[in-house]
Structures are given as structure tokens and as C-alpha cells.
Amino acid sequence: MAAVAETYGARDPETVHADVLSKARESCYKARDAFYACVEKESSKKPTEIGSVGLLYPAECKKSRAEYENRCRASWVKHFDRQYCRNKTLKRLLDDKDAKRGPSTFPQPSTFKTPS
């Protein structure tokens, strides 16, 4: 624990990390959007590659994934992958045609047998 405190304490608060500046963020977002566009475009193909947080994607998107991982911080990639998976799950649940919608139907009282 002391090593962690020393590491954080040794950081210069005046240092500006280049990867969080506007141009770097834009570059990251473009790479991210290109990767997810590839995933959507190739969605009919079987996903064989594994990204962070269990994201599966087709091999055709390996190049754009590498670009995405190079241009974005690892913590951002993880965050965007989680966000993408969450949104896909939510969309699948909302678009589920087999899901029962509307009021539930319960047996009417006349269909119950009275005990003898």
C-alpha cells in the first residue's frame, strides 16, 4: 500500500497527459466508431476474437480493433466495450419479438374446480 501512495505522491500535478487532450480524444473516438461500425457491418459473421470485458468480434475487424486500442487509453477501451455490450443487450431485450407484452392473462374464477 505504501508503494501505491508513493507512486501517486511522486506524480507531478502540473503534468498534462497528451492522450486526454481534445485532438487525442477525437482520434480515439474516430477509431472507436470505426471499430464498432466494422463490428456492426460484419455482424453476420461468426465472432472469433475476444476484446475486453468479453466483447466478441469477427476477425475482419482485427485491424480496426488494433487501431482503436492504440489510439485510446486501455481504461477507455474497457469502458466503451462495456457500454457497447450493455447497449446491445438492452436493444436485444427491447426488440425481442417473442417477449410477452401487454396485460397478463390469468385464469378466470369460473375455470377453477370447486373442491368436492
Backbone as XML, in Angstrom:
<?xml version="1.0"?>
<chain id="A" units="angstrom">
  <residue number="1" name="MET">
    <atom name="N" x="0.824" y="-1.183" z="0.000"/>
    <atom name="CA" x="0.000" y="0.000" z="0.000"/>
    <atom name="C" x="0.873" y="1.252" z="0.000"/>
  </residue>
  <residue number="2" name="ALA">
    <atom name="N" x="2.009" y="1.198" z="0.678"/>
    <atom name="CA" x="2.898" y="2.348" z="0.737"/>
    <atom name="C" x="3.471" y="2.661" z="-0.643"/>
  </residue>
  <residue number="3" name="ALA">
    <atom name="N" x="3.745" y="1.606" z="-1.428"/>
    <atom name="CA" x="4.290" y="1.807" z="-2.772"/>
    <atom name="C" x="3.287" y="2.542" z="-3.659"/>
  </residue>
  <residue number="4" name="VAL">
    <atom name="N" x="2.015" y="2.208" z="-3.508"/>
    <atom name="CA" x="0.976" y="2.873" z="-4.290"/>
    <atom name="C" x="0.902" y="4.347" z="-3.910"/>
  </residue>
  <residue number="5" name="ALA">
    <atom name="N" x="0.951" y="4.636" z="-2.621"/>
    <atom name="CA" x="0.883" y="6.014" z="-2.154"/>
    <atom name="C" x="2.088" y="6.805" z="-2.654"/>
  </residue>
  <residue number="6" name="GLU">
    <atom name="N" x="3.269" y="6.167" z="-2.653"/>
    <atom name="CA" x="4.466" y="6.843" z="-3.147"/>
    <atom name="C" x="4.332" y="7.145" z="-4.632"/>
  </residue>
  <residue number="7" name="THR">
    <atom name="N" x="3.794" y="6.193" z="-5.375"/>
    <atom name="CA" x="3.640" y="6.379" z="-6.814"/>
    <atom name="C" x="2.739" y="7.563" z="-7.104"/>
  </residue>
  <residue number="8" name="TYR">
    <atom name="N" x="1.587" y="7.624" z="-6.446"/>
    <atom name="CA" x="0.670" y="8.735" z="-6.659"/>
    <atom name="C" x="1.264" y="10.043" z="-6.139"/>
  </residue>
  <residue number="9" name="GLY">
    <atom name="N" x="1.971" y="9.977" z="-5.043"/>
    <atom name="CA" x="2.580" y="11.168" z="-4.480"/>
    <atom name="C" x="3.700" y="11.710" z="-5.355"/>
  </residue>
  <residue number="10" name="ALA">
    <atom name="N" x="4.382" y="10.836" z="-6.086"/>
    <atom name="CA" x="5.500" y="11.240" z="-6.929"/>
    <atom name="C" x="5.035" y="11.888" z="-8.228"/>
  </residue>
  <residue number="11" name="ARG">
    <atom name="N" x="3.779" y="11.739" z="-8.581"/>
    <atom name="CA" x="3.270" y="12.320" z="-9.817"/>
    <atom name="C" x="3.258" y="13.834" z="-9.728"/>
  </residue>
  <residue number="12" name="ASP">
    <atom name="N" x="3.574" y="14.440" z="-10.840"/>
    <atom name="CA" x="3.577" y="15.897" z="-10.906"/>
    <atom name="C" x="2.172" y="16.365" z="-11.253"/>
  </residue>
  <residue number="13" name="PRO">
    <atom name="N" x="1.514" y="17.120" z="-10.381"/>
    <atom name="CA" x="0.137" y="17.554" z="-10.656"/>
    <atom name="C" x="0.053" y="18.521" z="-11.835"/>
  </residue>
  <residue number="14" name="GLU">
    <atom name="N" x="1.179" y="19.102" z="-12.229"/>
    <atom name="CA" x="1.195" y="20.041" z="-13.341"/>
    <atom name="C" x="1.331" y="19.347" z="-14.692"/>
  </residue>
  <residue number="15" name="THR">
    <atom name="N" x="1.599" y="18.040" z="-14.708"/>
    <atom name="CA" x="1.792" y="17.299" z="-15.949"/>
    <atom name="C" x="0.462" y="17.138" z="-16.677"/>
  </residue>
  <residue number="16" name="VAL">
    <atom name="N" x="0.461" y="17.428" z="-17.956"/>
    <atom name="CA" x="-0.728" y="17.243" z="-18.783"/>
    <atom name="C" x="-0.477" y="16.043" z="-19.676"/>
  </residue>
  <residue number="17" name="HIS">
    <atom name="N" x="-1.334" y="15.045" z="-19.553"/>
    <atom name="CA" x="-1.190" y="13.841" z="-20.369"/>
    <atom name="C" x="-1.769" y="14.111" z="-21.753"/>
  </residue>
  <residue number="18" name="ALA">
    <atom name="N" x="-0.980" y="13.848" z="-22.762"/>
    <atom name="CA" x="-1.370" y="14.173" z="-24.142"/>
    <atom name="C" x="-2.599" y="13.400" z="-24.599"/>
  </residue>
  <residue number="19" name="ASP">
    <atom name="N" x="-2.810" y="12.192" z="-24.046"/>
    <atom name="CA" x="-3.929" y="11.373" z="-24.530"/>
    <atom name="C" x="-5.295" y="11.852" z="-24.056"/>
  </residue>
  <residue number="20" name="VAL">
    <atom name="N" x="-5.347" y="12.832" z="-23.180"/>
    <atom name="CA" x="-6.647" y="13.347" z="-22.747"/>
    <atom name="C" x="-6.963" y="14.704" z="-23.376"/>
  </residue>
  <residue number="21" name="LEU">
    <atom name="N" x="-6.066" y="15.208" z="-24.188"/>
    <atom name="CA" x="-6.318" y="16.465" z="-24.872"/>
    <atom name="C" x="-7.333" y="16.271" z="-25.991"/>
  </residue>
  <residue number="22" name="SER">
    <atom name="N" x="-7.918" y="17.349" z="-26.431"/>
    <atom name="CA" x="-9.016" y="17.322" z="-27.397"/>
    <atom name="C" x="-8.691" y="16.534" z="-28.672"/>
  </residue>
  <residue number="23" name="LYS">
    <atom name="N" x="-7.534" y="16.787" z="-29.281"/>
    <atom name="CA" x="-7.186" y="16.105" z="-30.542"/>
    <atom name="C" x="-7.027" y="14.602" z="-30.326"/>
  </residue>
  <residue number="24" name="ALA">
    <atom name="N" x="-6.415" y="14.225" z="-29.215"/>
    <atom name="CA" x="-6.223" y="12.807" z="-28.921"/>
    <atom name="C" x="-7.566" y="12.128" z="-28.653"/>
  </residue>
  <residue number="25" name="ARG">
    <atom name="N" x="-8.461" y="12.820" z="-27.959"/>
    <atom name="CA" x="-9.792" y="12.248" z="-27.707"/>
    <atom name="C" x="-10.543" y="12.065" z="-29.016"/>
  </residue>
  <residue number="26" name="GLU">
    <atom name="N" x="-10.482" y="13.065" z="-29.885"/>
    <atom name="CA" x="-11.146" y="12.953" z="-31.187"/>
    <atom name="C" x="-10.609" y="11.767" z="-31.971"/>
  </residue>
  <residue number="27" name="SER">
    <atom name="N" x="-9.296" y="11.601" z="-31.954"/>
    <atom name="CA" x="-8.659" y="10.482" z="-32.645"/>
    <atom name="C" x="-9.145" y="9.154" z="-32.059"/>
  </residue>
  <residue number="28" name="CYS">
    <atom name="N" x="-9.251" y="9.108" z="-30.749"/>
    <atom name="CA" x="-9.743" y="7.903" z="-30.072"/>
    <atom name="C" x="-11.181" y="7.620" z="-30.476"/>
  </residue>
  <residue number="29" name="TYR">
    <atom name="N" x="-12.026" y="8.653" z="-30.454"/>
    <atom name="CA" x="-13.438" y="8.466" z="-30.791"/>
    <atom name="C" x="-13.616" y="7.998" z="-32.232"/>
  </residue>
  <residue number="30" name="LYS">
    <atom name="N" x="-12.803" y="8.523" z="-33.141"/>
    <atom name="CA" x="-12.889" y="8.097" z="-34.546"/>
    <atom name="C" x="-12.500" y="6.635" z="-34.691"/>
  </residue>
  <residue number="31" name="ALA">
    <atom name="N" x="-11.438" y="6.227" z="-34.000"/>
    <atom name="CA" x="-11.008" y="4.830" z="-34.043"/>
    <atom name="C" x="-12.070" y="3.922" z="-33.422"/>
  </residue>
  <residue number="32" name="ARG">
    <atom name="N" x="-12.650" y="4.376" z="-32.315"/>
    <atom name="CA" x="-13.719" y="3.611" z="-31.653"/>
    <atom name="C" x="-14.914" y="3.433" z="-32.584"/>
  </residue>
  <residue number="33" name="ASP">
    <atom name="N" x="-15.344" y="4.534" z="-33.189"/>
    <atom name="CA" x="-16.505" y="4.489" z="-34.087"/>
    <atom name="C" x="-16.241" y="3.602" z="-35.295"/>
  </residue>
  <residue number="34" name="ALA">
    <atom name="N" x="-15.013" y="3.651" z="-35.824"/>
    <atom name="CA" x="-14.656" y="2.800" z="-36.972"/>
    <atom name="C" x="-14.701" y="1.326" z="-36.572"/>
  </residue>
  <residue number="35" name="PHE">
    <atom name="N" x="-14.216" y="1.009" z="-35.367"/>
    <atom name="CA" x="-14.239" y="-0.380" z="-34.907"/>
    <atom name="C" x="-15.672" y="-0.882" z="-34.738"/>
  </residue>
  <residue number="36" name="TYR">
    <atom name="N" x="-16.505" y="-0.115" z="-34.046"/>
    <atom name="CA" x="-17.881" y="-0.561" z="-33.820"/>
    <atom name="C" x="-18.695" y="-0.584" z="-35.111"/>
  </residue>
  <residue number="37" name="ALA">
    <atom name="N" x="-18.366" y="0.286" z="-36.070"/>
    <atom name="CA" x="-19.021" y="0.239" z="-37.382"/>
    <atom name="C" x="-18.648" y="-1.060" z="-38.087"/>
  </residue>
  <residue number="38" name="CYS">
    <atom name="N" x="-17.399" y="-1.469" z="-37.962"/>
    <atom name="CA" x="-16.956" y="-2.744" z="-38.545"/>
    <atom name="C" x="-17.685" y="-3.911" z="-37.876"/>
  </residue>
  <residue number="39" name="VAL">
    <atom name="N" x="-17.798" y="-3.866" z="-36.561"/>
    <atom name="CA" x="-18.495" y="-4.943" z="-35.829"/>
    <atom name="C" x="-19.939" y="-5.047" z="-36.308"/>
  </residue>
  <residue number="40" name="GLU">
    <atom name="N" x="-20.605" y="-3.912" z="-36.470"/>
    <atom name="CA" x="-21.996" y="-3.908" z="-36.945"/>
    <atom name="C" x="-22.081" y="-4.421" z="-38.384"/>
  </residue>
  <residue number="41" name="LYS">
    <atom name="N" x="-21.162" y="-3.965" z="-39.231"/>
    <atom name="CA" x="-21.170" y="-4.357" z="-40.646"/>
    <atom name="C" x="-20.926" y="-5.861" z="-40.803"/>
  </residue>
  <residue number="42" name="GLU">
    <atom name="N" x="-20.040" y="-6.392" z="-39.983"/>
    <atom name="CA" x="-19.673" y="-7.815" z="-40.070"/>
    <atom name="C" x="-20.461" y="-8.669" z="-39.079"/>
  </residue>
  <residue number="43" name="SER">
    <atom name="N" x="-21.581" y="-8.172" z="-38.587"/>
    <atom name="CA" x="-22.330" y="-8.878" z="-37.544"/>
    <atom name="C" x="-22.871" y="-10.232" z="-38.002"/>
  </residue>
  <residue number="44" name="SER">
    <atom name="N" x="-22.990" y="-10.429" z="-39.306"/>
    <atom name="CA" x="-23.488" y="-11.715" z="-39.805"/>
    <atom name="C" x="-22.420" y="-12.808" z="-39.720"/>
  </residue>
  <residue number="45" name="LYS">
    <atom name="N" x="-21.177" y="-12.408" z="-39.572"/>
    <atom name="CA" x="-20.077" y="-13.377" z="-39.480"/>
    <atom name="C" x="-19.878" y="-13.781" z="-38.025"/>
  </residue>
  <residue number="46" name="LYS">
    <atom name="N" x="-19.352" y="-14.990" z="-37.873"/>
    <atom name="CA" x="-19.162" y="-15.516" z="-36.522"/>
    <atom name="C" x="-18.031" y="-14.772" z="-35.812"/>
  </residue>
  <residue number="47" name="PRO">
    <atom name="N" x="-18.307" y="-14.249" z="-34.610"/>
    <atom name="CA" x="-17.243" y="-13.566" z="-33.868"/>
    <atom name="C" x="-16.233" y="-14.577" z="-33.330"/>
  </residue>
  <residue number="48" name="THR">
    <atom name="N" x="-14.960" y="-14.360" z="-33.635"/>
    <atom name="CA" x="-13.916" y="-15.291" z="-33.209"/>
    <atom name="C" x="-12.879" y="-14.643" z="-32.312"/>
  </residue>
  <residue number="49" name="GLU">
    <atom name="N" x="-12.877" y="-13.318" z="-32.258"/>
    <atom name="CA" x="-11.878" y="-12.599" z="-31.458"/>
    <atom name="C" x="-12.517" y="-12.111" z="-30.163"/>
  </residue>
  <residue number="50" name="ILE">
    <atom name="N" x="-11.701" y="-12.020" z="-29.130"/>
    <atom name="CA" x="-12.210" y="-11.582" z="-27.828"/>
    <atom name="C" x="-11.549" y="-10.267" z="-27.450"/>
  </residue>
  <residue number="51" name="GLY">
    <atom name="N" x="-12.372" y="-9.275" z="-27.166"/>
    <atom name="CA" x="-11.876" y="-7.984" z="-26.687"/>
    <atom name="C" x="-11.965" y="-7.939" z="-25.176"/>
  </residue>
  <residue number="52" name="SER">
    <atom name="N" x="-11.896" y="-6.759" z="-24.626"/>
    <atom name="CA" x="-12.013" y="-6.641" z="-23.172"/>
    <atom name="C" x="-13.457" y="-6.867" z="-22.747"/>
  </residue>
  <residue number="53" name="VAL">
    <atom name="N" x="-13.645" y="-7.157" z="-21.508"/>
    <atom name="CA" x="-14.940" y="-7.411" z="-20.861"/>
    <atom name="C" x="-15.821" y="-8.397" z="-21.637"/>
  </residue>
  <residue number="54" name="GLY">
    <atom name="N" x="-15.214" y="-9.349" z="-22.329"/>
    <atom name="CA" x="-15.976" y="-10.395" z="-23.002"/>
    <atom name="C" x="-16.585" y="-10.010" z="-24.336"/>
  </residue>
  <residue number="55" name="LEU">
    <atom name="N" x="-16.215" y="-8.868" z="-24.883"/>
    <atom name="CA" x="-16.728" y="-8.449" z="-26.188"/>
    <atom name="C" x="-16.179" y="-9.379" z="-27.259"/>
  </residue>
  <residue number="56" name="LEU">
    <atom name="N" x="-17.070" y="-9.939" z="-28.065"/>
    <atom name="CA" x="-16.666" y="-10.803" z="-29.174"/>
    <atom name="C" x="-16.830" y="-10.037" z="-30.477"/>
  </residue>
  <residue number="57" name="TYR">
    <atom name="N" x="-15.863" y="-10.193" z="-31.380"/>
    <atom name="CA" x="-15.945" y="-9.518" z="-32.665"/>
    <atom name="C" x="-15.330" y="-10.392" z="-33.748"/>
  </residue>
  <residue number="58" name="PRO">
    <atom name="N" x="-15.735" y="-10.194" z="-35.017"/>
    <atom name="CA" x="-15.220" y="-11.020" z="-36.108"/>
    <atom name="C" x="-13.762" y="-10.683" z="-36.441"/>
  </residue>
  <residue number="59" name="ALA">
    <atom name="N" x="-13.067" y="-11.653" z="-37.013"/>
    <atom name="CA" x="-11.657" y="-11.482" z="-37.363"/>
    <atom name="C" x="-11.452" y="-10.356" z="-38.372"/>
  </residue>
  <residue number="60" name="GLU">
    <atom name="N" x="-12.473" y="-10.045" z="-39.169"/>
    <atom name="CA" x="-12.364" y="-8.983" z="-40.168"/>
    <atom name="C" x="-12.134" y="-7.610" z="-39.512"/>
  </residue>
  <residue number="61" name="CYS">
    <atom name="N" x="-12.425" y="-7.507" z="-38.227"/>
    <atom name="CA" x="-12.301" y="-6.223" z="-37.524"/>
    <atom name="C" x="-11.021" y="-6.130" z="-36.694"/>
  </residue>
  <residue number="62" name="LYS">
    <atom name="N" x="-10.104" y="-7.092" z="-36.862"/>
    <atom name="CA" x="-8.869" y="-7.084" z="-36.072"/>
    <atom name="C" x="-8.046" y="-5.815" z="-36.279"/>
  </residue>
  <residue number="63" name="LYS">
    <atom name="N" x="-7.952" y="-5.375" z="-37.529"/>
    <atom name="CA" x="-7.133" y="-4.199" z="-37.837"/>
    <atom name="C" x="-7.718" y="-2.945" z="-37.173"/>
  </residue>
  <residue number="64" name="SER">
    <atom name="N" x="-9.028" y="-2.763" z="-37.291"/>
    <atom name="CA" x="-9.640" y="-1.580" z="-36.678"/>
    <atom name="C" x="-9.605" y="-1.680" z="-35.154"/>
  </residue>
  <residue number="65" name="ARG">
    <atom name="N" x="-9.647" y="-2.905" z="-34.619"/>
    <atom name="CA" x="-9.536" y="-3.083" z="-33.160"/>
    <atom name="C" x="-8.148" y="-2.667" z="-32.682"/>
  </residue>
  <residue number="66" name="ALA">
    <atom name="N" x="-7.120" y="-3.071" z="-33.422"/>
    <atom name="CA" x="-5.754" y="-2.711" z="-33.046"/>
    <atom name="C" x="-5.576" y="-1.188" z="-33.073"/>
  </residue>
  <residue number="67" name="GLU">
    <atom name="N" x="-6.133" y="-0.553" z="-34.094"/>
    <atom name="CA" x="-6.067" y="0.909" z="-34.201"/>
    <atom name="C" x="-6.795" y="1.564" z="-33.020"/>
  </residue>
  <residue number="68" name="TYR">
    <atom name="N" x="-7.944" y="1.037" z="-32.699"/>
    <atom name="CA" x="-8.750" y="1.520" z="-31.573"/>
    <atom name="C" x="-7.965" y="1.407" z="-30.270"/>
  </residue>
  <residue number="69" name="GLU">
    <atom name="N" x="-7.336" y="0.255" z="-30.028"/>
    <atom name="CA" x="-6.583" y="0.045" z="-28.797"/>
    <atom name="C" x="-5.329" y="0.914" z="-28.749"/>
  </residue>
  <residue number="70" name="ASN">
    <atom name="N" x="-4.741" y="1.224" z="-29.919"/>
    <atom name="CA" x="-3.549" y="2.077" z="-29.952"/>
    <atom name="C" x="-3.877" y="3.539" z="-29.694"/>
  </residue>
  <residue number="71" name="ARG">
    <atom name="N" x="-5.030" y="3.985" z="-30.132"/>
    <atom name="CA" x="-5.368" y="5.407" z="-30.025"/>
    <atom name="C" x="-6.077" y="5.778" z="-28.722"/>
  </residue>
  <residue number="72" name="CYS">
    <atom name="N" x="-6.587" y="4.784" z="-28.000"/>
    <atom name="CA" x="-7.339" y="5.069" z="-26.769"/>
    <atom name="C" x="-6.640" y="4.471" z="-25.559"/>
  </residue>
  <residue number="73" name="ARG">
    <atom name="N" x="-6.842" y="5.091" z="-24.426"/>
    <atom name="CA" x="-6.349" y="4.525" z="-23.168"/>
    <atom name="C" x="-7.033" y="3.190" z="-22.929"/>
  </residue>
  <residue number="74" name="ALA">
    <atom name="N" x="-6.331" y="2.278" z="-22.281"/>
    <atom name="CA" x="-6.895" y="0.953" z="-22.001"/>
    <atom name="C" x="-8.174" y="1.063" z="-21.166"/>
  </residue>
  <residue number="75" name="SER">
    <atom name="N" x="-8.197" y="1.987" z="-20.215"/>
    <atom name="CA" x="-9.392" y="2.150" z="-19.376"/>
    <atom name="C" x="-10.569" y="2.658" z="-20.204"/>
  </residue>
  <residue number="76" name="TRP">
    <atom name="N" x="-10.294" y="3.463" z="-21.236"/>
    <atom name="CA" x="-11.357" y="3.954" z="-22.107"/>
    <atom name="C" x="-11.890" y="2.835" z="-22.972"/>
  </residue>
  <residue number="77" name="VAL">
    <atom name="N" x="-10.986" y="2.000" z="-23.498"/>
    <atom name="CA" x="-11.400" y="0.861" z="-24.330"/>
    <atom name="C" x="-12.320" y="-0.048" z="-23.527"/>
  </residue>
  <residue number="78" name="LYS">
    <atom name="N" x="-11.919" y="-0.313" z="-22.307"/>
    <atom name="CA" x="-12.731" y="-1.168" z="-21.427"/>
    <atom name="C" x="-14.103" y="-0.530" z="-21.191"/>
  </residue>
  <residue number="79" name="HIS">
    <atom name="N" x="-14.109" y="0.762" z="-20.917"/>
    <atom name="CA" x="-15.364" y="1.481" z="-20.681"/>
    <atom name="C" x="-16.265" y="1.432" z="-21.915"/>
  </residue>
  <residue number="80" name="PHE">
    <atom name="N" x="-15.705" y="1.743" z="-23.091"/>
    <atom name="CA" x="-16.503" y="1.754" z="-24.317"/>
    <atom name="C" x="-17.002" y="0.351" z="-24.669"/>
  </residue>
  <residue number="81" name="ASP">
    <atom name="N" x="-16.186" y="-0.675" z="-24.414"/>
    <atom name="CA" x="-16.622" y="-2.051" z="-24.668"/>
    <atom name="C" x="-17.786" y="-2.428" z="-23.757"/>
  </residue>
  <residue number="82" name="ARG">
    <atom name="N" x="-17.684" y="-2.063" z="-22.483"/>
    <atom name="CA" x="-18.789" y="-2.335" z="-21.547"/>
    <atom name="C" x="-20.058" y="-1.619" z="-21.993"/>
  </residue>
  <residue number="83" name="GLN">
    <atom name="N" x="-19.904" y="-0.367" z="-22.377"/>
    <atom name="CA" x="-21.035" y="0.438" z="-22.820"/>
    <atom name="C" x="-21.681" y="-0.181" z="-24.062"/>
  </residue>
  <residue number="84" name="TYR">
    <atom name="N" x="-20.870" y="-0.620" z="-25.014"/>
    <atom name="CA" x="-21.375" y="-1.227" z="-26.241"/>
    <atom name="C" x="-22.142" y="-2.516" z="-25.920"/>
  </residue>
  <residue number="85" name="CYS">
    <atom name="N" x="-21.551" y="-3.365" z="-25.074"/>
    <atom name="CA" x="-22.207" y="-4.627" z="-24.698"/>
    <atom name="C" x="-23.521" y="-4.359" z="-23.974"/>
  </residue>
  <residue number="86" name="ARG">
    <atom name="N" x="-23.531" y="-3.393" z="-23.076"/>
    <atom name="CA" x="-24.743" y="-3.055" z="-22.330"/>
    <atom name="C" x="-25.834" y="-2.560" z="-23.282"/>
  </residue>
  <residue number="87" name="ASN">
    <atom name="N" x="-25.461" y="-1.700" z="-24.222"/>
    <atom name="CA" x="-26.438" y="-1.173" z="-25.173"/>
    <atom name="C" x="-26.973" y="-2.263" z="-26.097"/>
  </residue>
  <residue number="88" name="LYS">
    <atom name="N" x="-26.109" y="-3.185" z="-26.524"/>
    <atom name="CA" x="-26.558" y="-4.279" z="-27.384"/>
    <atom name="C" x="-27.519" y="-5.197" z="-26.629"/>
  </residue>
  <residue number="89" name="THR">
    <atom name="N" x="-27.218" y="-5.478" z="-25.377"/>
    <atom name="CA" x="-28.088" y="-6.324" z="-24.562"/>
    <atom name="C" x="-29.442" y="-5.660" z="-24.374"/>
  </residue>
  <residue number="90" name="LEU">
    <atom name="N" x="-29.424" y="-4.381" z="-24.049"/>
    <atom name="CA" x="-30.666" y="-3.644" z="-23.856"/>
    <atom name="C" x="-31.487" y="-3.617" z="-25.141"/>
  </residue>
  <residue number="91" name="LYS">
    <atom name="N" x="-30.846" y="-3.368" z="-26.266"/>
    <atom name="CA" x="-31.544" y="-3.333" z="-27.552"/>
    <atom name="C" x="-32.156" y="-4.693" z="-27.867"/>
  </residue>
  <residue number="92" name="ARG">
    <atom name="N" x="-31.387" y="-5.769" z="-27.592"/>
    <atom name="CA" x="-31.903" y="-7.115" z="-27.844"/>
    <atom name="C" x="-33.124" y="-7.399" z="-26.968"/>
  </residue>
  <residue number="93" name="LEU">
    <atom name="N" x="-33.070" y="-6.976" z="-25.720"/>
    <atom name="CA" x="-34.207" y="-7.200" z="-24.828"/>
    <atom name="C" x="-35.428" y="-6.406" z="-25.264"/>
  </residue>
  <residue number="94" name="LEU">
    <atom name="N" x="-35.216" y="-5.169" z="-25.701"/>
    <atom name="CA" x="-36.340" y="-4.334" z="-26.124"/>
    <atom name="C" x="-36.919" y="-4.765" z="-27.467"/>
  </residue>
  <residue number="95" name="ASP">
    <atom name="N" x="-36.071" y="-5.325" z="-28.324"/>
    <atom name="CA" x="-36.526" y="-5.738" z="-29.653"/>
    <atom name="C" x="-37.027" y="-7.172" z="-29.697"/>
  </residue>
  <residue number="96" name="ASP">
    <atom name="N" x="-36.997" y="-7.873" z="-28.565"/>
    <atom name="CA" x="-37.379" y="-9.285" z="-28.544"/>
    <atom name="C" x="-38.846" y="-9.436" z="-28.933"/>
  </residue>
  <residue number="97" name="LYS">
    <atom name="N" x="-39.075" y="-10.046" z="-30.091"/>
    <atom name="CA" x="-40.437" y="-10.204" z="-30.611"/>
    <atom name="C" x="-41.223" y="-11.282" z="-29.853"/>
  </residue>
  <residue number="98" name="ASP">
    <atom name="N" x="-40.502" y="-12.225" z="-29.259"/>
    <atom name="CA" x="-41.181" y="-13.313" z="-28.559"/>
    <atom name="C" x="-41.585" y="-12.939" z="-27.140"/>
  </residue>
  <residue number="99" name="ALA">
    <atom name="N" x="-41.096" y="-11.814" z="-26.676"/>
    <atom name="CA" x="-41.426" y="-11.416" z="-25.310"/>
    <atom name="C" x="-42.920" y="-11.111" z="-25.218"/>
  </residue>
  <residue number="100" name="LYS">
    <atom name="N" x="-43.482" y="-11.481" z="-24.104"/>
    <atom name="CA" x="-44.900" y="-11.245" z="-23.903"/>
    <atom name="C" x="-45.102" y="-9.809" z="-23.474"/>
  </residue>
  <residue number="101" name="ARG">
    <atom name="N" x="-45.945" y="-9.107" z="-24.189"/>
    <atom name="CA" x="-46.215" y="-7.715" z="-23.845"/>
    <atom name="C" x="-47.695" y="-7.559" z="-23.539"/>
  </residue>
  <residue number="102" name="GLY">
    <atom name="N" x="-48.002" y="-6.511" z="-22.851"/>
    <atom name="CA" x="-49.389" y="-6.244" z="-22.544"/>
    <atom name="C" x="-49.793" y="-6.851" z="-21.229"/>
  </residue>
  <residue number="103" name="PRO">
    <atom name="N" x="-51.071" y="-6.798" z="-20.944"/>
    <atom name="CA" x="-51.549" y="-7.307" z="-19.656"/>
    <atom name="C" x="-51.415" y="-8.825" z="-19.575"/>
  </residue>
  <residue number="104" name="SER">
    <atom name="N" x="-51.138" y="-9.289" z="-18.395"/>
    <atom name="CA" x="-51.064" y="-10.736" z="-18.183"/>
    <atom name="C" x="-52.463" y="-11.320" z="-18.151"/>
  </residue>
  <residue number="105" name="THR">
    <atom name="N" x="-52.594" y="-12.527" z="-18.641"/>
    <atom name="CA" x="-53.903" y="-13.182" z="-18.594"/>
    <atom name="C" x="-53.867" y="-14.238" z="-17.499"/>
  </residue>
  <residue number="106" name="PHE">
    <atom name="N" x="-54.833" y="-14.180" z="-16.651"/>
    <atom name="CA" x="-54.940" y="-15.134" z="-15.555"/>
    <atom name="C" x="-56.209" y="-15.944" z="-15.758"/>
  </residue>
  <residue number="107" name="PRO">
    <atom name="N" x="-56.242" y="-17.169" z="-15.237"/>
    <atom name="CA" x="-57.465" y="-17.957" z="-15.366"/>
    <atom name="C" x="-58.624" y="-17.252" z="-14.669"/>
  </residue>
  <residue number="108" name="GLN">
    <atom name="N" x="-59.782" y="-17.339" z="-15.282"/>
    <atom name="CA" x="-60.968" y="-16.708" z="-14.704"/>
    <atom name="C" x="-61.490" y="-17.577" z="-13.561"/>
  </residue>
  <residue number="109" name="PRO">
    <atom name="N" x="-62.158" y="-16.983" z="-12.585"/>
    <atom name="CA" x="-62.646" y="-17.750" z="-11.434"/>
    <atom name="C" x="-63.555" y="-18.908" z="-11.828"/>
  </residue>
  <residue number="110" name="SER">
    <atom name="N" x="-64.268" y="-18.798" z="-12.937"/>
    <atom name="CA" x="-65.166" y="-19.882" z="-13.324"/>
    <atom name="C" x="-64.410" y="-21.108" z="-13.822"/>
  </residue>
  <residue number="111" name="THR">
    <atom name="N" x="-63.159" y="-20.985" z="-14.133"/>
    <atom name="CA" x="-62.410" y="-22.143" z="-14.633"/>
    <atom name="C" x="-61.835" y="-22.988" z="-13.502"/>
  </residue>
  <residue number="112" name="PHE">
    <atom name="N" x="-61.881" y="-22.484" z="-12.260"/>
    <atom name="CA" x="-61.377" y="-23.249" z="-11.139"/>
    <atom name="C" x="-62.412" y="-24.303" z="-10.742"/>
  </residue>
  <residue number="113" name="LYS">
    <atom name="N" x="-61.909" y="-25.473" z="-10.419"/>
    <atom name="CA" x="-62.818" y="-26.507" z="-9.927"/>
    <atom name="C" x="-63.013" y="-26.286" z="-8.429"/>
  </residue>
  <residue number="114" name="THR">
    <atom name="N" x="-64.244" y="-26.404" z="-8.020"/>
    <atom name="CA" x="-64.523" y="-26.279" z="-6.590"/>
    <atom name="C" x="-64.256" y="-27.633" z="-5.939"/>
  </residue>
  <residue number="115" name="PRO">
    <atom name="N" x="-63.633" y="-27.630" z="-4.773"/>
    <atom name="CA" x="-63.360" y="-28.918" z="-4.103"/>
    <atom name="C" x="-64.676" y="-29.586" z="-3.689"/>
  </residue>
  <residue number="116" name="SER">
    <atom name="N" x="-64.724" y="-30.876" z="-3.835"/>
    <atom name="CA" x="-65.936" y="-31.622" z="-3.502"/>
    <atom name="C" x="-66.014" y="-31.951" z="-2.046"/>
  </residue>
</chain>
